[in-house]
Amino acid sequence: MRAIWKGSIGFGLVSIPVKLYSAVQTSSLDFDMLDGRDHSRIRYQRVNEKTHKEVPYDKIVKGFKLNDDYVIMDDQDFEDAAPEKSRVVEIESFVDIGDVNPMYYETSYYTEPDTKNNKAYALLLKALQQSKKAGLARFVLRSTESLCVVHPVNNVLVITRIRFGQEIRDTDELNIADDVAISKKELDVGLALINQYAEDFDVSKFKDEYNDELLKIIKAKSKGKRATVKKLKPHTTSSDDLYDQLMSSLKTKKGA
């Protein structure tokens, strides 16, 4: 793996030099855009909207539109905006990671200490494991300030970027009633159905079946054939009554 960021984790007065590595990778297939006439690859150009000519990469600048005009920014401007955070993941507090709504999660990074036997790294890892807490911190990645949680996964400290509060849209505009009547027997069966399906979380049980099927189709087409595709069988119910549907679901799960 190649490090995407180098800096340190600030833990009180302790500084832990680390490197960040992306902890996730895409499982989707990579398709190229082609010209349907001769299957040549389509290339995108950076074109000046006035001259319609391609702009060299070294001539491209970043601008923010303000009062119908652009303010041009350079690399120093972005560094000046957060000079102290540019190379430090500064832990500001410790929280129960269970209190972080999953809606806030973005992406995760593995951290690696500058030396294999870094005592400060091992201390923070063990302290988080025993306290069942996560560090809440801010840092700058690719000129953008990020909020994150620092938490242990096995024997590794992981930094997971999370969204800021203002990035979560309000629910006021959703057309959802808050006074729908649910009977006790409907709720009891609903809870029983949840308990029937309850199990320990094991993500390894789930595979990206769509891309597997897509790859089969691609390989078959390369040989001039059509792959056999599994058809989804929709679940059917003989009743429109919610209680009957719940009871049928419960019996189906038990039968399985």
Secondary structure, 3 states (H helix, E strand, C coil): CCCCEEEEEEECCEEEEEEEEECCCCCCCCCCCECCCCCCECCCCCECCCCCCECCHHHCCEEEEECCEEEEECHHHHHHHCCCCCCEEEEEEEECHHHCCHHHEEEEEEEEECCCCCHHHHHHHHHHHHHCCEEEEEEEECCEEEEEEEEEECCEEEEEEECCHHHCCCCCCCCCCCCCCCCHHHHHHHHHHHHHHCCCCCHHHCCCHHHHHHHHHHHHHHCCCCCCCCCCCCCCCCCCCHHHHHHHHHHHHHHC
